Amino acid sequence: MEQVIIYSNPEGGLCTVIPAPEALQTMTIEDIAKKDVPAGIEYKIVNVEDLPQDITFYEAWEYQA
């Protein structure tokens, strides 16, 4: 099960962090989120399978806490 980190950027767009397999060998996905998501921004760790497969409207995706 592959997981990614999602959060909203200040402009309202969705950011997706896809951890490198090498990073996951030395850090947890939570550690990566704490390192890569800007301070004070809410994020979610989700399974890749839970994201829409059709990315045609990726720019319209929204983060909901």
N, C-alpha and C positions, 0 to 999 in steps of 0.2 A: 504494500500500500504506500504510494507516494503521496507526500503532503507538501503543500505550499503555504506561504504566508500572504495574506491579502490585507490591504489597508487603503484608506482614501488619502490622496495627497491634498495639499492646501488649495489647489485649483479645482478640486471636486472629482478628479479622475481616480480610477482604481489602479493601485500598484500591486503587482504580483511578484513575490520573491520566490524563486525556484532554487532551493539549496543544491549546491554541487555535491555529488556523492562523496567526494573527498572531505568536504566540510562536515558531513554527517558522520564521518568516521571518528572525528575528534570532539564534536559538539552535538548537543541535542538541537532539535528544531526550535525549541523555546530559547536556547542560548543564541541561536542565529537571529531570531526575531528581535531579541533584546539588543543585539549588536547592530542590526541593519535597519530596523524601523526607527524613524526619528522619535526622539524623546517626547512623551506626552500624547502620542498618536495611538488610538486604539487599533488593534489588529485582531485577526482571527487566523487560526491554523486550520486548514480544511484539506480534505482528501481531494486529489485531482479529479477523481470520478464524480465529485459533487459539483464541479464547475460545468457550465454549458459546453458541449462539444463544438457547437457552431459559434465560431468567433467573429462572424460577420459584423456583429454590432458590439464588439468588445468595448469601443469607446463609450457606449451607453450603459455598461455594467455599473452597478452601484454597490457600495459596501453598506451592509446593514448589521449593526451590532446585535 
